Amino acid sequence: MNLDRAIFAFAGVMIILSVLLTWYVSHYFLWFTVFIGANLLQSAFTGFCPAAAIFSKLGLKSGCAFEKK
């Protein structure tokens, strides 16, 4: 798995987790979902993603997620 796809998977898991926490624990976890969305937006415009920095330090190589094979 390359870095691009790992970021998509991580973002998806975090969104699902935040929705489940909101549904089953407290409506205040909705702010976690807002934080995730804001982070996705800022990374789209700035190119900086904290999760990407961590995953790249763990050894994942960058790739083109939308490239056809």
PQR file with spaces between the fields and no chain letter, atoms N, CA, C, O and H, PARSE charges and radii, in Angstrom:
ATOM       1  N    MET     1       0.852   -1.170    0.000 -0.4000 1.5000
ATOM       2  CA   MET     1       0.000    0.000    0.000 -0.0000 2.0000
ATOM       3  C    MET     1       0.899    1.234    0.000  0.5500 1.7000
ATOM       4  O    MET     1       1.885    1.307    0.733 -0.5500 1.4000
ATOM       5  N    ASN     2       0.536    2.196   -0.835 -0.4000 1.5000
ATOM       6  CA   ASN     2       1.330    3.415   -0.870 -0.0000 2.0000
ATOM       7  C    ASN     2       0.731    4.470    0.066  0.5500 1.7000
ATOM       8  O    ASN     2      -0.337    4.273    0.646 -0.5500 1.4000
ATOM       9  H    ASN     2      -0.265    2.137   -1.430  0.4000 1.0000
ATOM      10  N    LEU     3       1.427    5.567    0.195 -0.4000 1.5000
ATOM      11  CA   LEU     3       1.045    6.618    1.135 -0.0000 2.0000
ATOM      12  C    LEU     3      -0.322    7.211    0.811  0.5500 1.7000
ATOM      13  O    LEU     3      -1.120    7.453    1.716 -0.5500 1.4000
ATOM      14  H    LEU     3       2.294    5.728   -0.276  0.4000 1.0000
ATOM      15  N    ASP     4      -0.598    7.448   -0.465 -0.4000 1.5000
ATOM      16  CA   ASP     4      -1.870    8.058   -0.857 -0.0000 2.0000
ATOM      17  C    ASP     4      -3.053    7.212   -0.409  0.5500 1.7000
ATOM      18  O    ASP     4      -3.996    7.717    0.201 -0.5500 1.4000
ATOM      19  H    ASP     4       0.050    7.251   -1.201  0.4000 1.0000
ATOM      20  N    ARG     5      -2.993    5.949   -0.710 -0.4000 1.5000
ATOM      21  CA   ARG     5      -4.103    5.059   -0.361 -0.0000 2.0000
ATOM      22  C    ARG     5      -4.206    4.841    1.154  0.5500 1.7000
ATOM      23  O    ARG     5      -5.302    4.656    1.683 -0.5500 1.4000
ATOM      24  H    ARG     5      -2.227    5.539   -1.205  0.4000 1.0000
ATOM      25  N    ALA     6      -3.081    4.861    1.839 -0.4000 1.5000
ATOM      26  CA   ALA     6      -3.108    4.731    3.301 -0.0000 2.0000
ATOM      27  C    ALA     6      -3.799    5.934    3.935  0.5500 1.7000
ATOM      28  O    ALA     6      -4.527    5.787    4.917 -0.5500 1.4000
ATOM      29  H    ALA     6      -2.190    5.011    1.410  0.4000 1.0000
ATOM      30  N    ILE     7      -3.574    7.123    3.376 -0.4000 1.5000
ATOM      31  CA   ILE     7      -4.233    8.329    3.890 -0.0000 2.0000
ATOM      32  C    ILE     7      -5.739    8.245    3.663  0.5500 1.7000
ATOM      33  O    ILE     7      -6.517    8.584    4.554 -0.5500 1.4000
ATOM      34  H    ILE     7      -2.984    7.242    2.578  0.4000 1.0000
ATOM      35  N    PHE     8      -6.159    7.796    2.476 -0.4000 1.5000
ATOM      36  CA   PHE     8      -7.598    7.641    2.210 -0.0000 2.0000
ATOM      37  C    PHE     8      -8.228    6.647    3.184  0.5500 1.7000
ATOM      38  O    PHE     8      -9.306    6.890    3.725 -0.5500 1.4000
ATOM      39  H    PHE     8      -5.527    7.521    1.752  0.4000 1.0000
ATOM      40  N    ALA     9      -7.546    5.535    3.397 -0.4000 1.5000
ATOM      41  CA   ALA     9      -8.067    4.515    4.311 -0.0000 2.0000
ATOM      42  C    ALA     9      -8.141    5.052    5.734  0.5500 1.7000
ATOM      43  O    ALA     9      -9.133    4.835    6.430 -0.5500 1.4000
ATOM      44  H    ALA     9      -6.670    5.337    2.958  0.4000 1.0000
ATOM      45  N    PHE    10      -7.103    5.747    6.167 -0.4000 1.5000
ATOM      46  CA   PHE    10      -7.070    6.309    7.513 -0.0000 2.0000
ATOM      47  C    PHE    10      -8.184    7.337    7.707  0.5500 1.7000
ATOM      48  O    PHE    10      -8.866    7.331    8.731 -0.5500 1.4000
ATOM      49  H    PHE    10      -6.297    5.923    5.602  0.4000 1.0000
ATOM      50  N    ALA    11      -8.365    8.213    6.727 -0.4000 1.5000
ATOM      51  CA   ALA    11      -9.426    9.222    6.822 -0.0000 2.0000
ATOM      52  C    ALA    11     -10.802    8.558    6.887  0.5500 1.7000
ATOM      53  O    ALA    11     -11.659    8.975    7.666 -0.5500 1.4000
ATOM      54  H    ALA    11      -7.810    8.217    5.895  0.4000 1.0000
ATOM      55  N    GLY    12     -11.009    7.539    6.078 -0.4000 1.5000
ATOM      56  CA   GLY    12     -12.283    6.821    6.102 -0.0000 2.0000
ATOM      57  C    GLY    12     -12.557    6.161    7.436  0.5500 1.7000
ATOM      58  O    GLY    12     -13.671    6.240    7.955 -0.5500 1.4000
ATOM      59  H    GLY    12     -10.312    7.200    5.445  0.4000 1.0000
ATOM      60  N    VAL    13     -11.550    5.512    7.994 -0.4000 1.5000
ATOM      61  CA   VAL    13     -11.705    4.858    9.304 -0.0000 2.0000
ATOM      62  C    VAL    13     -11.985    5.894   10.387  0.5500 1.7000
ATOM      63  O    VAL    13     -12.827    5.665   11.256 -0.5500 1.4000
ATOM      64  H    VAL    13     -10.646    5.448    7.572  0.4000 1.0000
ATOM      65  N    MET    14     -11.295    7.021   10.346 -0.4000 1.5000
ATOM      66  CA   MET    14     -11.505    8.057   11.360 -0.0000 2.0000
ATOM      67  C    MET    14     -12.922    8.638   11.264  0.5500 1.7000
ATOM      68  O    MET    14     -13.548    8.898   12.291 -0.5500 1.4000
ATOM      69  H    MET    14     -10.611    7.207    9.640  0.4000 1.0000
ATOM      70  N    ILE    15     -13.429    8.843   10.060 -0.4000 1.5000
ATOM      71  CA   ILE    15     -14.784    9.376    9.897 -0.0000 2.0000
ATOM      72  C    ILE    15     -15.815    8.380   10.403  0.5500 1.7000
ATOM      73  O    ILE    15     -16.740    8.754   11.123 -0.5500 1.4000
ATOM      74  H    ILE    15     -12.920    8.633    9.225  0.4000 1.0000
ATOM      75  N    ILE    16     -15.660    7.114   10.031 -0.4000 1.5000
ATOM      76  CA   ILE    16     -16.596    6.088   10.514 -0.0000 2.0000
ATOM      77  C    ILE    16     -16.539    5.980   12.030  0.5500 1.7000
ATOM      78  O    ILE    16     -17.576    5.876   12.683 -0.5500 1.4000
ATOM      79  H    ILE    16     -14.908    6.810    9.446  0.4000 1.0000
ATOM      80  N    LEU    17     -15.330    6.005   12.597 -0.4000 1.5000
ATOM      81  CA   LEU    17     -15.172    5.953   14.049 -0.0000 2.0000
ATOM      82  C    LEU    17     -15.854    7.140   14.724  0.5500 1.7000
ATOM      83  O    LEU    17     -16.539    6.974   15.734 -0.5500 1.4000
ATOM      84  H    LEU    17     -14.487    6.089   12.066  0.4000 1.0000
ATOM      85  N    SER    18     -15.669    8.328   14.173 -0.4000 1.5000
ATOM      86  CA   SER    18     -16.268    9.506   14.786 -0.0000 2.0000
ATOM      87  C    SER    18     -17.793    9.481   14.704  0.5500 1.7000
ATOM      88  O    SER    18     -18.470    9.935   15.626 -0.5500 1.4000
ATOM      89  H    SER    18     -15.113    8.463   13.353  0.4000 1.0000
ATOM      90  N    VAL    19     -18.333    8.957   13.612 -0.4000 1.5000
ATOM      91  CA   VAL    19     -19.791    8.840   13.505 -0.0000 2.0000
ATOM      92  C    VAL    19     -20.311    7.818   14.518  0.5500 1.7000
ATOM      93  O    VAL    19     -21.329    8.056   15.167 -0.5500 1.4000
ATOM      94  H    VAL    19     -17.782    8.588   12.863  0.4000 1.0000
ATOM      95  N    LEU    20     -19.633    6.699   14.655 -0.4000 1.5000
ATOM      96  CA   LEU    20     -20.049    5.696   15.634 -0.0000 2.0000
ATOM      97  C    LEU    20     -19.969    6.227   17.063  0.5500 1.7000
ATOM      98  O    LEU    20     -20.862    5.977   17.873 -0.5500 1.4000
ATOM      99  H    LEU    20     -18.806    6.505   14.128  0.4000 1.0000
ATOM     100  N    LEU    21     -18.909    6.952   17.368 -0.4000 1.5000
ATOM     101  CA   LEU    21     -18.784    7.546   18.710 -0.0000 2.0000
ATOM     102  C    LEU    21     -19.887    8.572   18.954  0.5500 1.7000
ATOM     103  O    LEU    21     -20.429    8.661   20.056 -0.5500 1.4000
ATOM     104  H    LEU    21     -18.183    7.155   16.711  0.4000 1.0000
ATOM     105  N    THR    22     -20.214    9.343   17.924 -0.4000 1.5000
ATOM     106  CA   THR    22     -21.300   10.310   18.051 -0.0000 2.0000
ATOM     107  C    THR    22     -22.621    9.606   18.305  0.5500 1.7000
ATOM     108  O    THR    22     -23.411   10.040   19.143 -0.5500 1.4000
ATOM     109  H    THR    22     -19.773    9.271   17.029  0.4000 1.0000
ATOM     110  N    TRP    23     -22.859    8.529   17.590 -0.4000 1.5000
ATOM     111  CA   TRP    23     -24.125    7.806   17.698 -0.0000 2.0000
ATOM     112  C    TRP    23     -24.267    7.085   19.037  0.5500 1.7000
ATOM     113  O    TRP    23     -25.329    7.124   19.659 -0.5500 1.4000
ATOM     114  H    TRP    23     -22.217    8.176   16.910  0.4000 1.0000
ATOM     115  N    TYR    24     -23.182    6.419   19.481 -0.4000 1.5000
ATOM     116  CA   TYR    24     -23.295    5.557   20.653 -0.0000 2.0000
ATOM     117  C    TYR    24     -22.800    6.171   21.966  0.5500 1.7000
ATOM     118  O    TYR    24     -23.188    5.698   23.034 -0.5500 1.4000
ATOM     119  H    TYR    24     -22.320    6.388   18.975  0.4000 1.0000
ATOM     120  N    VAL    25     -21.970    7.192   21.922 -0.4000 1.5000
ATOM     121  CA   VAL    25     -21.375    7.716   23.150 -0.0000 2.0000
ATOM     122  C    VAL    25     -21.912    9.106   23.497  0.5500 1.7000
ATOM     123  O    VAL    25     -22.567    9.288   24.523 -0.5500 1.4000
ATOM     124  H    VAL    25     -21.655    7.576   21.054  0.4000 1.0000
ATOM     125  N    SER    26     -21.630   10.074   22.639 -0.4000 1.5000
ATOM     126  CA   SER    26     -22.039   11.446   22.942 -0.0000 2.0000
ATOM     127  C    SER    26     -22.100   12.253   21.654  0.5500 1.7000
ATOM     128  O    SER    26     -21.294   12.058   20.744 -0.5500 1.4000
ATOM     129  H    SER    26     -21.097    9.926   21.806  0.4000 1.0000
ATOM     130  N    HIS    27     -23.056   13.150   21.590 -0.4000 1.5000
ATOM     131  CA   HIS    27     -23.165   13.993   20.397 -0.0000 2.0000
ATOM     132  C    HIS    27     -21.988   14.957   20.280  0.5500 1.7000
ATOM     133  O    HIS    27     -21.781   15.548   19.219 -0.5500 1.4000
ATOM     134  H    HIS    27     -23.711   13.308   22.328  0.4000 1.0000
ATOM     135  N    TYR    28     -21.228   15.122   21.332 -0.4000 1.5000
ATOM     136  CA   TYR    28     -20.058   15.996   21.275 -0.0000 2.0000
ATOM     137  C    TYR    28     -18.942   15.430   20.395  0.5500 1.7000
ATOM     138  O    TYR    28     -18.050   16.169   19.980 -0.5500 1.4000
ATOM     139  H    TYR    28     -21.396   14.643   22.193  0.4000 1.0000
ATOM     140  N    PHE    29     -18.982   14.141   20.108 -0.4000 1.5000
ATOM     141  CA   PHE    29     -17.994   13.559   19.192 -0.0000 2.0000
ATOM     142  C    PHE    29     -18.198   14.042   17.763  0.5500 1.7000
ATOM     143  O    PHE    29     -17.353   13.798   16.901 -0.5500 1.4000
ATOM     144  H    PHE    29     -19.707   13.540   20.444  0.4000 1.0000
ATOM     145  N    LEU    30     -19.299   14.717   17.504 -0.4000 1.5000
ATOM     146  CA   LEU    30     -19.504   15.316   16.182 -0.0000 2.0000
ATOM     147  C    LEU    30     -18.402   16.323   15.878  0.5500 1.7000
ATOM     148  O    LEU    30     -18.045   16.536   14.719 -0.5500 1.4000
ATOM     149  H    LEU    30     -19.986   14.915   18.204  0.4000 1.0000
ATOM     150  N    TRP    31     -17.866   16.942   16.931 -0.4000 1.5000
ATOM     151  CA   TRP    31     -16.751   17.875   16.738 -0.0000 2.0000
ATOM     152  C    TRP    31     -15.506   17.166   16.220  0.5500 1.7000
ATOM     153  O    TRP    31     -14.688   17.776   15.531 -0.5500 1.4000
ATOM     154  H    TRP    31     -18.156   16.770   17.872  0.4000 1.0000
ATOM     155  N    PHE    32     -15.355   15.898   16.540 -0.4000 1.5000
ATOM     156  CA   PHE    32     -14.254   15.099   15.997 -0.0000 2.0000
ATOM     157  C    PHE    32     -14.415   14.965   14.484  0.5500 1.7000
ATOM     158  O    PHE    32     -13.436   15.058   13.743 -0.5500 1.4000
ATOM     159  H    PHE    32     -16.020   15.402   17.099  0.4000 1.0000
ATOM     160  N    THR    33     -15.647   14.747   14.030 -0.4000 1.5000
ATOM     161  CA   THR    33     -15.921   14.663   12.601 -0.0000 2.0000
ATOM     162  C    THR    33     -15.617   16.002   11.926  0.5500 1.7000
ATOM     163  O    THR    33     -15.042   16.034   10.838 -0.5500 1.4000
ATOM     164  H    THR    33     -16.441   14.671   14.632  0.4000 1.0000
ATOM     165  N    VAL    34     -15.999   17.090   12.563 -0.4000 1.5000
ATOM     166  CA   VAL    34     -15.706   18.423   12.026 -0.0000 2.0000
ATOM     167  C    VAL    34     -14.200   18.638   11.925  0.5500 1.7000
ATOM     168  O    VAL    34     -13.719   19.182   10.931 -0.5500 1.4000
ATOM     169  H    VAL    34     -16.467   17.064   13.446  0.4000 1.0000
ATOM     170  N    PHE    35     -13.456   18.222   12.933 -0.4000 1.5000
ATOM     171  CA   PHE    35     -11.998   18.352   12.907 -0.0000 2.0000
ATOM     172  C    PHE    35     -11.387   17.574   11.750  0.5500 1.7000
ATOM     173  O    PHE    35     -10.478   18.065   11.080 -0.5500 1.4000
ATOM     174  H    PHE    35     -13.846   17.781   13.741  0.4000 1.0000
ATOM     175  N    ILE    36     -11.877   16.372   11.515 -0.4000 1.5000
ATOM     176  CA   ILE    36     -11.358   15.547   10.418 -0.0000 2.0000
ATOM     177  C    ILE    36     -11.632   16.226    9.082  0.5500 1.7000
ATOM     178  O    ILE    36     -10.751   16.298    8.224 -0.5500 1.4000
ATOM     179  H    ILE    36     -12.615   15.973   12.059  0.4000 1.0000
ATOM     180  N    GLY    37     -12.853   16.723    8.906 -0.4000 1.5000
ATOM     181  CA   GLY    37     -13.196   17.414    7.669 -0.0000 2.0000
ATOM     182  C    GLY    37     -12.353   18.663    7.456  0.5500 1.7000
ATOM     183  O    GLY    37     -11.902   18.924    6.341 -0.5500 1.4000
ATOM     184  H    GLY    37     -13.569   16.665    9.603  0.4000 1.0000
ATOM     185  N    ALA    38     -12.137   19.430    8.510 -0.4000 1.5000
ATOM     186  CA   ALA    38     -11.310   20.633    8.406 -0.0000 2.0000
ATOM     187  C    ALA    38      -9.870   20.283    8.057  0.5500 1.7000
ATOM     188  O    ALA    38      -9.231   20.985    7.274 -0.5500 1.4000
ATOM     189  H    ALA    38     -12.503   19.217    9.416  0.4000 1.0000
ATOM     190  N    ASN    39      -9.358   19.203    8.634 -0.4000 1.5000
ATOM     191  CA   ASN    39      -7.999   18.758    8.327 -0.0000 2.0000
ATOM     192  C    ASN    39      -7.892   18.334    6.866  0.5500 1.7000
ATOM     193  O    ASN    39      -6.899   18.637    6.204 -0.5500 1.4000
ATOM     194  H    ASN    39      -9.877   18.632    9.271  0.4000 1.0000
ATOM     195  N    LEU    40      -8.905   17.636    6.358 -0.4000 1.5000
ATOM     196  CA   LEU    40      -8.893   17.234    4.946 -0.0000 2.0000
ATOM     197  C    LEU    40      -8.906   18.458    4.031  0.5500 1.7000
ATOM     198  O    LEU    40      -8.190   18.497    3.031 -0.5500 1.4000
ATOM     199  H    LEU    40      -9.712   17.390    6.896  0.4000 1.0000
ATOM     200  N    LEU    41      -9.718   19.452    4.374 -0.4000 1.5000
ATOM     201  CA   LEU    41      -9.763   20.671    3.564 -0.0000 2.0000
ATOM     202  C    LEU    41      -8.443   21.430    3.580  0.5500 1.7000
ATOM     203  O    LEU    41      -7.951   21.846    2.531 -0.5500 1.4000
ATOM     204  H    LEU    41     -10.300   19.421    5.186  0.4000 1.0000
ATOM     205  N    GLN    42      -7.871   21.611    4.757 -0.4000 1.5000
ATOM     206  CA   GLN    42      -6.615   22.357    4.814 -0.0000 2.0000
ATOM     207  C    GLN    42      -5.499   21.612    4.095  0.5500 1.7000
ATOM     208  O    GLN    42      -4.642   22.244    3.477 -0.5500 1.4000
ATOM     209  H    GLN    42      -8.270   21.274    5.609  0.4000 1.0000
ATOM     210  N    SER    43      -5.490   20.293    4.160 -0.4000 1.5000
ATOM     211  CA   SER    43      -4.426   19.545    3.464 -0.0000 2.0000
ATOM     212  C    SER    43      -4.614   19.615    1.953  0.5500 1.7000
ATOM     213  O    SER    43      -3.635   19.550    1.209 -0.5500 1.4000
ATOM     214  H    SER    43      -6.186   19.779    4.662  0.4000 1.0000
ATOM     215  N    ALA    44      -5.852   19.747    1.487 -0.4000 1.5000
ATOM     216  CA   ALA    44      -6.096   19.891    0.052 -0.0000 2.0000
ATOM     217  C    ALA    44      -5.528   21.207   -0.469  0.5500 1.7000
ATOM     218  O    ALA    44      -5.036   21.267   -1.596 -0.5500 1.4000
ATOM     219  H    ALA    44      -6.647   19.800    2.091  0.4000 1.0000
ATOM     220  N    PHE    45      -5.591   22.256    0.339 -0.4000 1.5000
ATOM     221  CA   PHE    45      -5.129   23.564   -0.106 -0.0000 2.0000
ATOM     222  C    PHE    45      -3.663   23.837    0.205  0.5500 1.7000
ATOM     223  O    PHE    45      -2.990   24.544   -0.544 -0.5500 1.4000
ATOM     224  H    PHE    45      -5.991   22.207    1.255  0.4000 1.0000
ATOM     225  N    THR    46      -3.167   23.278    1.309 -0.4000 1.5000
ATOM     226  CA   THR    46      -1.782   23.565    1.700 -0.0000 2.0000
ATOM     227  C    THR    46      -0.802   22.470    1.305  0.5500 1.7000
ATOM     228  O    THR    46       0.394   22.726    1.165 -0.5500 1.4000
ATOM     229  H    THR    46      -3.714   22.704    1.917  0.4000 1.0000
ATOM     230  N    GLY    47      -1.300   21.252    1.124 -0.4000 1.5000
ATOM     231  CA   GLY    47      -0.414   20.143    0.813 -0.0000 2.0000
ATOM     232  C    GLY    47       0.213   19.510    2.040  0.5500 1.7000
ATOM     233  O    GLY    47       0.974   18.550    1.917 -0.5500 1.4000
ATOM     234  H    GLY    47      -2.271   21.044    1.238  0.4000 1.0000
ATOM     235  N    PHE    48      -0.089   20.027    3.218 -0.4000 1.5000
ATOM     236  CA   PHE    48       0.465   19.471    4.447 -0.0000 2.0000
ATOM     237  C    PHE    48      -0.587   18.604    5.131  0.5500 1.7000
ATOM     238  O    PHE    48      -1.707   19.048    5.388 -0.5500 1.4000
ATOM     239  H    PHE    48      -0.706   20.807    3.318  0.4000 1.0000
ATOM     240  N    CYS    49      -0.209   17.366    5.420 -0.4000 1.5000
ATOM     241  CA   CYS    49      -1.092   16.438    6.118 -0.0000 2.0000
ATOM     242  C    CYS    49      -0.285   15.769    7.236  0.5500 1.7000
ATOM     243  O    CYS    49       0.685   15.063    6.961 -0.5500 1.4000
ATOM     244  H    CYS    49       0.700   17.006    5.211  0.4000 1.0000
ATOM     245  N    PRO    50      -0.679   15.987    8.487 -0.5600 1.5000
ATOM     246  CA   PRO    50       0.068   15.391    9.592  0.2800 2.0000
ATOM     247  C    PRO    50       0.133   13.868    9.514  0.5500 1.7000
ATOM     248  O    PRO    50       1.170   13.277    9.817 -0.5500 1.4000
ATOM     249  N    ALA    51      -0.958   13.233    9.113 -0.4000 1.5000
ATOM     250  CA   ALA    51      -0.961   11.771    9.003 -0.0000 2.0000
ATOM     251  C    ALA    51       0.015   11.309    7.924  0.5500 1.7000
ATOM     252  O    ALA    51       0.684   10.290    8.095 -0.5500 1.4000
ATOM     253  H    ALA    51      -1.800   13.713    8.866  0.4000 1.0000
ATOM     254  N    ALA    52       0.107   12.042    6.822 -0.4000 1.5000
ATOM     255  CA   ALA    52       1.046   11.683    5.755 -0.0000 2.0000
ATOM     256  C    ALA    52       2.483   11.776    6.243  0.5500 1.7000
ATOM     257  O    ALA    52       3.320   10.949    5.885 -0.5500 1.4000
ATOM     258  H    ALA    52      -0.436   12.870    6.683  0.4000 1.0000
ATOM     259  N    ALA    53       2.765   12.775    7.055 -0.4000 1.5000
ATOM     260  CA   ALA    53       4.116   12.914    7.606 -0.0000 2.0000
ATOM     261  C    ALA    53       4.451   11.719    8.495  0.5500 1.7000
ATOM     262  O    ALA    53       5.567   11.200    8.450 -0.5500 1.4000
ATOM     263  H    ALA    53       2.084   13.447    7.347  0.4000 1.0000
ATOM     264  N    ILE    54       3.496   11.289    9.292 -0.4000 1.5000
ATOM     265  CA   ILE    54       3.725   10.144   10.178 -0.0000 2.0000
ATOM     266  C    ILE    54       3.878    8.859    9.372  0.5500 1.7000
ATOM     267  O    ILE    54       4.797    8.078    9.616 -0.5500 1.4000
ATOM     268  H    ILE    54       2.589   11.711    9.328  0.4000 1.0000
ATOM     269  N    PHE    55       2.974    8.638    8.407 -0.4000 1.5000
ATOM     270  CA   PHE    55       3.048    7.421    7.601 -0.0000 2.0000
ATOM     271  C    PHE    55       4.330    7.361    6.775  0.5500 1.7000
ATOM     272  O    PHE    55       4.898    6.284    6.597 -0.5500 1.4000
ATOM     273  H    PHE    55       2.227    9.273    8.209  0.4000 1.0000
ATOM     274  N    SER    56       4.791    8.497    6.271 -0.4000 1.5000
ATOM     275  CA   SER    56       6.033    8.477    5.494 -0.0000 2.0000
ATOM     276  C    SER    56       7.231    8.150    6.387  0.5500 1.7000
ATOM     277  O    SER    56       8.176    7.501    5.939 -0.5500 1.4000
ATOM     278  H    SER    56       4.329    9.372    6.415  0.4000 1.0000
ATOM     279  N    LYS    57       7.197    8.594    7.648 -0.4000 1.5000
ATOM     280  CA   LYS    57       8.279    8.238    8.583 -0.0000 2.0000
ATOM     281  C    LYS    57       8.242    6.757    8.937  0.5500 1.7000
ATOM     282  O    LYS    57       9.253    6.177    9.333 -0.5500 1.4000
ATOM     283  H    LYS    57       6.429    9.121    8.012  0.4000 1.0000
ATOM     284  N    LEU    58       7.052    6.145    8.788 -0.4000 1.5000
ATOM     285  CA   LEU    58       6.928    4.707    9.029 -0.0000 2.0000
ATOM     286  C    LEU    58       7.351    3.876    7.814  0.5500 1.7000
ATOM     287  O    LEU    58       7.359    2.646    7.866 -0.5500 1.4000
ATOM     288  H    LEU    58       6.231    6.616    8.466  0.4000 1.0000
ATOM     289  N    GLY    59       7.701    4.559    6.724 -0.4000 1.5000
ATOM     290  CA   GLY    59       8.258    3.852    5.580 -0.0000 2.0000
ATOM     291  C    GLY    59       7.355    3.704    4.375  0.5500 1.7000
ATOM     292  O    GLY    59       7.751    3.067    3.399 -0.5500 1.4000
ATOM     293  H    GLY    59       7.695    5.558    6.682  0.4000 1.0000
ATOM     294  N    LEU    60       6.153    4.267    4.402 -0.4000 1.5000
ATOM     295  CA   LEU    60       5.283    4.177    3.225 -0.0000 2.0000
ATOM     296  C    LEU    60       5.796    5.114    2.145  0.5500 1.7000
ATOM     297  O    LEU    60       6.165    6.254    2.426 -0.5500 1.4000
ATOM     298  H    LEU    60       5.831    4.784    5.196  0.4000 1.0000
ATOM     299  N    LYS    61       5.816    4.639    0.930 -0.4000 1.5000
ATOM     300  CA   LYS    61       6.289    5.426   -0.199 -0.0000 2.0000
ATOM     301  C    LYS    61       5.127    6.132   -0.873  0.5500 1.7000
ATOM     302  O    LYS    61       4.018    5.603   -0.948 -0.5500 1.4000
ATOM     303  H    LYS    61       5.516    3.713    0.702  0.4000 1.0000
ATOM     304  N    SER    62       5.397    7.326   -1.358 -0.4000 1.5000
ATOM     305  CA   SER    62       4.359    8.107   -2.036 -0.0000 2.0000
ATOM     306  C    SER    62       3.999    7.439   -3.355  0.5500 1.7000
ATOM     307  O    SER    62       4.834    6.792   -3.988 -0.5500 1.4000
ATOM     308  H    SER    62       6.298    7.756   -1.297  0.4000 1.0000
ATOM     309  N    GLY    63       2.754    7.606   -3.755 -0.4000 1.5000
ATOM     310  CA   GLY    63       2.292    7.027   -5.005 -0.0000 2.0000
ATOM     311  C    GLY    63       1.208    7.898   -5.605  0.5500 1.7000
ATOM     312  O    GLY    63       0.828    8.926   -5.044 -0.5500 1.4000
ATOM     313  H    GLY    63       2.077    8.132   -3.241  0.4000 1.0000
ATOM     314  N    CYS    64       0.724    7.471   -6.741 -0.4000 1.5000
ATOM     315  CA   CYS    64      -0.360    8.198   -7.399 -0.0000 2.0000
ATOM     316  C    CYS    64      -1.631    7.367   -7.223  0.5500 1.7000
ATOM     317  O    CYS    64      -1.785    6.332   -7.873 -0.5500 1.4000
ATOM     318  H    CYS    64       1.033    6.636   -7.196  0.4000 1.0000
ATOM     319  N    ALA    65      -2.523    7.799   -6.371 -0.4000 1.5000
ATOM     320  CA   ALA    65      -3.693    7.024   -6.008 -0.0000 2.0000
ATOM     321  C    ALA    65      -4.688    6.852   -7.157  0.5500 1.7000
ATOM     322  O    ALA    65      -5.456    5.890   -7.165 -0.5500 1.4000
ATOM     323  H    ALA    65      -2.398    8.640   -5.844  0.4000 1.0000
ATOM     324  N    PHE    66      -4.685    7.750   -8.103 -0.4000 1.5000
ATOM     325  CA   PHE    66      -5.677    7.700   -9.168 -0.0000 2.0000
ATOM     326  C    PHE    66      -5.107    7.235  -10.498  0.5500 1.7000
ATOM     327  O    PHE    66      -5.744    7.398  -11.539 -0.5500 1.4000
ATOM     328  H    PHE    66      -4.061    8.532   -8.096  0.4000 1.0000
ATOM     329  N    GLU    67      -3.940    6.671  -10.470 -0.4000 1.5000
ATOM     330  CA   GLU    67      -3.305    6.174  -11.685 -0.0000 2.0000
ATOM     331  C    GLU    67      -3.899    4.832  -12.061  0.5500 1.7000
ATOM     332  O    GLU    67      -4.050    3.961  -11.204 -0.5500 1.4000
ATOM     333  H    GLU    67      -3.423    6.539   -9.624  0.4000 1.0000
ATOM     334  N    LYS    68      -4.241    4.649  -13.331 -0.4000 1.5000
ATOM     335  CA   LYS    68      -4.747    3.356  -13.782 -0.0000 2.0000
ATOM     336  C    LYS    68      -3.575    2.424  -14.049  0.5500 1.7000
ATOM     337  O    LYS    68      -2.529    2.829  -14.556 -0.5500 1.4000
ATOM     338  H    LYS    68      -4.119    5.357  -14.028  0.4000 1.0000
ATOM     339  N    LYS    69      -3.786    1.168  -13.693 -0.4000 1.5000
ATOM     340  CA   LYS    69      -2.699    0.190  -13.874 -0.0000 2.0000
ATOM     341  C    LYS    69      -2.897   -0.608  -15.119  0.5500 1.7000
ATOM     342  O    LYS    69      -2.082   -1.476  -15.432 -0.5500 1.4000
ATOM     343  H    LYS    69      -4.636    0.839  -13.281  0.4000 1.0000
